[in-house]
Amino acid sequence: MQAAPVRATAIPTFTEALRAVEAVLMRNGQRTARRNAWNAVLEDRRRASDRREVQHVLEAVAHRAPQAT
């Protein structure tokens, strides 16, 4: 009696498996919500960067010696 042939299947990586589960769980509406949330995070980071830059400029102006008029 011969053994049944063994079929070689590729085992998905953890990331691939996670993405497959995510695709099943997150249909279009949830995917859109996630994308919108990420865009909001990126926009918040941009605004924070702009605030830091303005703060540095204001501090530089405040520490500059007053000019005689």
C-alpha positions in Angstrom: 0.0 0.0 0.0 1.4 3.4 -1.0 1.1 6.5 1.1 -1.0 9.3 -0.3 1.0 11.9 -2.1 1.9 15.0 0.0 0.8 18.2 -1.6 3.2 21.1 -1.1 1.3 24.2 -0.2 2.8 27.6 0.6 2.2 28.6 4.2 1.3 32.3 4.3 3.3 34.7 6.3 1.8 36.3 9.3 1.4 39.6 7.4 -0.4 37.9 4.5 -2.7 36.0 6.9 -3.4 39.3 8.8 -4.2 41.1 5.6 -6.5 38.3 4.5 -8.4 38.4 7.8 -8.5 42.2 7.5 -10.0 42.0 4.0 -12.8 39.7 5.2 -13.6 41.8 8.3 -13.2 45.2 6.8 -15.5 45.6 3.9 -15.7 48.8 1.9 -17.2 51.0 4.6 -14.7 50.0 7.3 -11.8 50.3 4.9 -12.9 53.8 4.0 -13.2 54.7 7.7 -9.7 53.4 8.4 -8.2 55.3 5.5 -10.0 58.5 6.6 -8.6 58.0 10.2 -5.1 57.5 8.8 -5.4 60.7 6.7 -6.6 62.6 9.8 -3.5 61.3 11.7 -1.2 62.5 8.9 -2.9 65.9 8.8 -2.6 66.3 12.6 1.2 65.5 12.3 1.5 68.2 9.5 -0.3 70.8 11.7 1.9 69.9 14.7 5.0 70.3 12.5 3.8 73.7 11.3 3.1 74.8 14.9 6.6 73.8 15.9 8.1 75.8 13.0 6.1 78.9 13.9 7.0 78.6 17.5 10.7 78.5 16.7 10.4 81.6 14.5 8.6 83.5 17.2 11.1 82.5 19.8 14.0 83.6 17.5 12.3 87.0 16.9 11.6 87.4 20.7 15.2 86.7 21.6 16.7 89.1 19.0 18.1 92.3 20.3 15.7 95.3 19.9 16.8 97.6 17.2 17.2 101.3 17.7 14.8 103.4 15.6 
